[in-house]
């Protein structure tokens, strides 16, 4: 949408906001200490969330399922955060669900309660896991998943909730649930078809549990970029997060919400939704700041207040 001179002149009279920036640090910011996650702020307004169970191949235990939801709910409301990189520590991204958790679930199934009560218990567990990963999608800040080596089972569910996916040459992906006797139930079967747009491939991967390697993941659209190693992967992910963080948070977060809404609705419903959003957001001072920076031809850097 182009802005005319009269509109820009009017916007220029708006008072600019005063704001502060959280100091970049390799230590956890206040309120972000977790048992299974390591959270840092390596770049201005960029948070790095790392799955941090390297001795267990980043397997997803009960603490992880709880903490990943709490972390992204907190990031959603953190005004210092504008973009997020999600990665895994150690040798692989994640081995998926911790088998100890499956043993506990099996205990419920084999218990003495009647079918209705056991089913209610299992439904609550499944729902809580679903909500934990949906927290990435509900977080208005863009999430970049940086995958190295293995991304198994729940790992695929997790990255399907991210906005952007990068990986290393040695990365591979596996929808493994059928091999442990269950159907994937925390997002892969719902989100992956819409990500790659190939129902045949989704069903092949889901029914067979075969591995999909980085070249195929790139070809089908699961990932948008491939890197030679983990170091270059993380550097690129952080660079992109910094680019995103430099843009208007009003514009970026509205864009994410509009994209997610459009995915699940008709074109006209999506147009109505973003129209209703922008009749409010176009009144933001960010429009004036961005327009003046564009008109300066690089002489003025756009600096936006927290959101």
N, C-alpha and C positions, 0 to 999 in steps of 0.2 A: 504494500500500500504506500503510495507516494504522498508526501506531506507538502502542502503549498506554503508559500512565503507567509501568508497571513496567519495560518495555523501555527507555524514555527515562531512567529513574532509573539503570538499570544502565550505560547508555552514558555518562551524565554523569560517571561515575567514571573514564573512560578519560583518560589524560594527553594534553593537546593537544600538537601538534608545533610546533617552532620552525623558522621558515624565513625566507629573505631573498628580495627581489624584484629582478630585473635592472632596472637603470636604463633608462628610456625614452630612445630616441635616434633621430636621423634618419640616423646613420652605421651602416655594417654592423657587427653584433655580431661578436665574435671567432669565427673559423672559418667565416664566411659571405661570403667574398669570391669573386665569380664573374665570369667574362667576359661572360656573357649574362643574368645575373640581378642585381637589386639587392634586397638584403634589409635591412629596417629593423624597429625595434620602436617603432611610433608610440603604442601604448597598453600599459598594464600587461598582461603575459602574452600580448599579441597581436603576431604577426609579420606583416609585409607583404612578400610575395614579388612582385616586379615583373619581367616579361619586359623585358629592357633592351637591345633592338637597334632603337631608334626610326628610325635612318637606313636600316635594312633592313626596315622595317614589321614588326619583331619576327618575322621569318622564322626557322624552326626549323632551325638548322644542327647540325653534329655536336657542337659544344661544348654547345649548348643541350640536346640529347637526353641527353648525359652528365650535365650539371650539374643539370637538373631532378630527376633521380632521386637524385643525391647529396644535394641540398638537402633533399628531403622525407624521405629516410632519416635525415638528421641531425636534422630537426625532430621526427621521431617519437620520438627518444630525448632531446630537449632538455627538461629539467624546467621551464625557464623559459617554455616555449611551451604555451599551452592552446587557442589558436585561430589560424587563418591566413587572411589575405586574399590572393588571387591576382589580379593585374591586369596590364595591359600599358602600357608607357610610350609616349609619342608620340601619333600621330594615330589609330592603330587598335590593337585588342587583339592580333591576329596575322594575318599573311598565310598561315600554314600552313608546310609544309615548304619549306626553302630549295631552289630549283631546282638549285643547285650540287650538293647531295647526290643528287638524282635523276640527275644526269649521272654521278656516281661509281658509282651503282648500275647505271646503263646500261652502264658500262665493264665491270663484272663479268659482266653478261649477254652482252656481245659478246666476252668474253675467250676464250682458247684452251683453257681447262680443260674437262674433260668435264662432262656434265650433272650428275652426282652431286656433284662437287666445287663447282661453281658454286652448286648448290642449297643445299649445306651452308653456304656463305659467306653467301648471302642470308638463310637461316633464322636465322643468328646475329644478323644486323643487325636483322631484324624482331623477334626475341625481345628484344633489348636495348631497342628503342624501346618495345615493349609494357610491359616491366618498369619503364621510366622513368615512364610515366603511371600504371601500377598503384601506384606508390609513393605517390601521393596518396590512393588508396583504403586502402592498408595503413597509412598514417599514422593513428594513433588520434585525432589532434586534428582537429576539424571544419575543413573547407576551404571558404571562401566565394569563388567565382569572380565577379569584378566585370568585366563585359564592356562595352566601349564600341566603337562603330563596327563594323568588320569582324571576324568570327571565322570563319576559313576553314580548311577541310581539317583538318589536325592540331589546330587550335584547338578544333574541335568534339569531337574525341577527348579533348583535355585537360580541357575543362570537364565532360564526362560523367563524369570520375573525381572531380570535386568533390562536396561534399555539398549545397551551396546555391549557386544561381546567380541573380545580379542582372544587370540590363543597363540601358543608356541607351535613350532613345527612338529614337536613330539607329542602334542596333545591328542587325546582320543576321548570319545564320548560313548557312553553305554547306558541305555535304558534297561537296567538289569532286573527290574522287579519280577518279571515272569520266571526268572531263574530261582527266586526264593518263594515262588508260589503265590504271588499276589499281583494285582494290577497297580500301576503307578497312580497315586491318588493325591498328590500335592501340587499338581500344576502342569506336568509335562504333556499329558494327553489333551489338555485343554488349550495350552498356549503354543506348543510346538507346531501344530498344523497351521496356525496363523502366522507363525514366524517364517517358516520355510515354504509354505504354500504348495506342498506336495503330499497329498494324503497317502499315496502309494508308499512313498519312502517312510513316512511316519509310521505306518502300519507294519512295514517290513522291520524297522528298527524295534518297534514295541513288541511285536510277536516273537521275534527271533532272539532278541537281546544281543545281537552282534555289535561289534565295535565299529564306530565311525571315526575315521582319522581326520586330521586337520584339513587335508586337501579337499576331502568330500564335504566337510563341515563348511568350508569356505564356498565351495561350488554351489551348495544348496541354500546358502544364506544364513546358516546358524551363526557364523562369525563373519565379521566384515574385514578383519585384517589378521595376518599371520606373521609371527616374528621368530627369529632364529633361536632365541633363548629367553629365559625368564627375565633377565636383567633388561633386555631391550623391550620386552613386553610391558614391564611395569613402567619403564621410562615413557613409552608411547602412551600408555593409559593415563598416566599422570599429566603428560603434556596435553592430551585431549581434554582431560578434566579441567586443566587450567584455562584452556581456551573457552570452554563452556562457562566456567566460573567468572570469566571476564565480561560476559554478556549480561544484559539486564535480567535480574532474577525474576522480575515480573513476566518478561517475555518468555524466558526458558521454562519456567514452571507452568505457565498457562499453556505453552506448546505441548508439554508432556501430558497434561491433563486432557487436552484436546485430542491428542493422538490415541490415548488409551480409550477415550470415549468413542472415537471414530471406529476403532477396531471392533467394537461390540454393538455398533448401531448402523443404521442406513446412512447414505451420503447426506440426505436432507436433514436427518436428525443431527448429524455431525456439524453441518453448516449452521443449523439453528443454535447448537450448543456453543460453538466458538463465537458466533455473532453475539450471543448474550454475554459471554465472557468479555469480549473485546469492547462492548459498549461501556464497560466499566474500566478495563485495563488501559484503553487508549487515553484515559484521563490521568494516567500516571505520569509523574515527572520524568520517568525513564525514557519516554518517547522524546521529550524535548532534549534530554541529555544525549541520547543516541543520535538524534537528528543533527545537533550542533557539531558533534564529533565527526559525523560524515561530511558535513559542509566544510569543515576545517581542512579536509584532505590530509589527515594524519597529524596535523599540528597540535590538536587537542585530543587527549585520551579520555574516552568515556569512563566515568567512575560512578558507580551506582550504589545507593544506600542499601542497607540490609533489608531483608524481607522476612 
